Structures are given as structure tokens and as C-alpha cells.
Amino acid sequence: MFGTFKATHSSLFGHCWAFFLPVYFLAAAVLDPGEVTNGDYLKFVLATRHAAPEYWVNGRIPAGKDNEPVVLVNFHDVNGYCRFVGRRLPTVDEWKSTCEAGKLKKRGDIWEWTSTDVDIGGQTYKVLCGPANTCDCSHRYLPQWKNEVKGFRCVQDQTPVTWLPVLLQGDVIL
């Protein structure tokens, strides 16, 4: 039953290796360098006719606020924006690990939406992380809620990297 044989390419790929070689997919996600700004969000509003945040006057960003994080947006608003730009909201684990690695720049003192759900009393809440220079992810908020200290950033999924073990030439022992 067990023995040594000289493998050929056809037998190698067609029979043995399909069962013995693991395939690893390493996926990476990169958080945007900063929170989404009013200026960024304006492009989304104009292109999709999505409602502007309540503090914008007649759909216009208040003077001098273009580069400040957009706030007064709920989970559905921010999820729509991230999809519009070809990204998604980060999970709490992605947000926290990036923050703890020191690679998270913050423009404002806001809590940031994540895609992570938490069940509290039969209702689904979302986890928010921040504010300021903390890596705190203890805030829970219903998806439809919004206020002046809730903003967000998106995450870009990178192309998965596939690793296949190096094919050795020579005898294969079974």
C-alpha cells in the first residue's frame, strides 16, 4: 500500500497532490488613512442624490468644514457611501488591530462605525470605535441612530494571495 514511486506531472496534479497539499489564501484589508470628510461625502451625495447630513445648509458643506470628518450619518448612510466607492466598513477587529499598530490617523474626536453586529436585548446594535487617540471599541449604537460625534472610514480589500507549496521533483513517498 505504501511505497515509493516516480511521479509524473499528470499523476502529480491529477491524483496525489489534490489530497495532500494545502492551499492558503491570505487576504488583507487596508483601512483608509483618515475618516471620510465632508468633501468626500459631497461627491457621494451629488452622484447618488443621497440626502446630505442635517448640518449642511441647503445641501452645502458649512464654510471651512470640507476637510473635517462627516458626522450626523447613520449606519445605512455610511454603508452606502463605502459601497459607492468600492469599499466596505471595517470590522471591529480590523479597526482595532490597525489602531493598536499605530497606523490609524484621526482628524477628529469622533466614534467610527464598524460593520460588527452585537445583539443586546434582542436588538442588533453596531459597534463603534474611537474617539480621539484611543482604540476603544466599547460603544454600541442602533443602525438608524446618528449624532454629531459619529463618523466613519472605509476599508479596501486587497487581492488575496495564494500560496501553494513548492512542487518538489523526484520521488514521492506515500
C-alpha positions in Angstrom: 0.0 0.0 0.0 2.8 2.4 0.9 5.8 2.7 -1.3 8.0 5.0 -3.4 7.2 5.9 -7.0 8.5 8.4 -9.5 5.8 11.0 -10.0 5.0 12.5 -13.4 3.3 15.8 -13.9 0.0 14.2 -14.9 -0.2 11.9 -12.0 1.1 14.6 -9.7 -1.7 17.0 -10.5 -4.4 14.6 -11.2 -4.3 12.3 -8.2 -2.0 12.6 -5.2 -1.4 16.3 -4.6 -5.1 17.2 -4.6 -5.4 15.4 -1.3 -2.1 16.2 0.4 -1.2 19.8 -0.5 -3.0 22.6 1.4 -3.8 25.9 -0.3 -3.6 29.0 1.8 -5.4 32.3 0.9 -4.0 35.3 2.7 -6.4 38.2 2.4 -5.5 41.7 3.6 -7.7 44.7 4.2 -6.4 48.2 4.4 -8.3 50.9 6.3 -8.5 54.4 4.7 -5.9 56.7 6.1 -8.4 59.0 7.7 -12.1 59.4 8.3 -14.4 60.3 5.4 -14.6 64.0 5.2 -17.4 66.3 4.3 -15.7 66.9 0.9 -15.5 63.2 0.2 -19.1 62.7 1.2 -20.3 65.5 -1.0 -19.2 63.6 -4.1 -21.4 60.7 -3.0 -24.4 63.0 -2.3 -24.1 64.7 -5.7 -23.6 61.4 -7.6 -26.4 59.4 -5.9 -28.8 62.2 -4.7 -28.4 60.7 -1.2 -29.6 63.1 1.5 -26.9 65.4 2.9 -26.2 65.4 6.6 -28.6 67.7 8.6 -25.9 70.3 9.5 -25.2 71.0 5.8 -27.2 74.1 4.8 -29.3 73.5 1.6 -27.1 70.5 0.8 -23.9 72.6 1.1 -21.0 71.9 3.4 -20.6 74.7 6.1 -17.7 77.1 5.3 -14.3 75.8 6.3 -15.6 72.2 7.1 -14.6 70.5 3.8 -11.7 68.5 5.4 -13.4 67.7 8.7 -15.0 64.2 9.2 -18.5 64.0 8.1 -20.9 63.4 11.0 -24.6 63.0 11.6 -24.7 59.9 9.4 -26.2 56.6 10.4 -25.0 53.1 9.6 -27.1 52.9 6.4 -25.7 56.2 5.1 -22.1 55.1 5.7 -22.5 51.6 4.4 -24.0 53.1 1.2 -21.0 55.5 0.8 -18.5 52.7 1.3 -20.2 50.6 -1.4 -20.3 53.6 -3.7 -16.5 54.0 -3.5 -15.9 50.2 -3.9 -15.1 49.6 -0.3 -16.8 48.4 2.9 -16.9 49.3 6.5 -14.2 47.7 8.6 -15.0 45.0 11.2 -14.2 45.9 14.8 -11.2 43.5 14.7 -9.8 45.2 11.6 -10.3 48.7 13.1 -8.8 47.8 16.5 -5.8 45.9 15.1 -4.9 48.8 12.8 -5.4 51.3 15.7 -3.2 49.3 18.1 -0.5 49.0 15.4 -0.4 52.8 15.5 -1.5 53.1 11.8 -4.7 55.0 12.4 -4.7 58.7 11.8 -7.7 60.7 13.2 -8.8 64.1 12.1 -11.5 64.5 14.6 -12.7 63.4 18.0 -15.4 61.0 16.7 -16.6 57.5 17.1 -16.4 55.5 13.9 -19.0 53.0 12.6 -17.9 49.4 12.0 -19.8 46.5 10.4 -19.8 44.4 13.5 -23.1 43.4 15.0 -23.9 43.0 18.7 -27.2 41.6 20.0 -28.5 43.5 23.0 -31.9 42.5 24.3 -33.0 41.1 21.0 -32.0 44.2 19.0 -29.0 44.4 16.7 -26.6 47.2 17.5 -23.4 48.2 15.7 -20.0 48.6 17.3 -18.4 52.0 17.1 -14.7 52.6 17.7 -12.7 55.7 18.7 -12.7 58.6 19.8 -9.7 60.8 19.6 -6.4 58.9 20.1 -8.0 55.8 21.7 -8.5 52.3 20.4 -11.7 51.9 22.4 -14.5 49.9 20.7 -17.0 49.8 23.5 -19.7 52.0 22.0 -22.9 50.4 20.8 -25.4 52.2 18.6 -28.6 51.2 16.7 -28.0 51.4 13.0 -30.5 54.2 12.4 -29.2 56.5 15.1 -26.8 59.4 14.3 -25.3 62.3 16.1 -22.5 64.9 15.9 -19.7 62.6 17.1 -20.4 59.6 14.8 -18.4 59.3 11.6 -16.6 56.6 9.7 -13.8 55.4 7.4 -13.9 52.6 4.8 -11.7 49.6 4.2 -10.3 48.4 0.9 -10.0 44.6 0.5 -6.7 43.6 -1.2 -6.4 40.8 -3.7 -6.0 37.5 -1.9 -2.5 36.0 -2.1 -2.5 32.3 -2.8 0.4 30.1 -1.6 0.9 26.6 -2.9 3.7 24.5 -1.5 6.6 24.3 -3.8 6.4 21.3 -6.0 9.3 19.0 -5.4 10.8 17.0 -8.1 11.8 13.4 -7.5 10.5 10.5 -5.6 7.2 11.0 -3.7 6.7 8.7 -0.7 3.2 7.6 0.1 
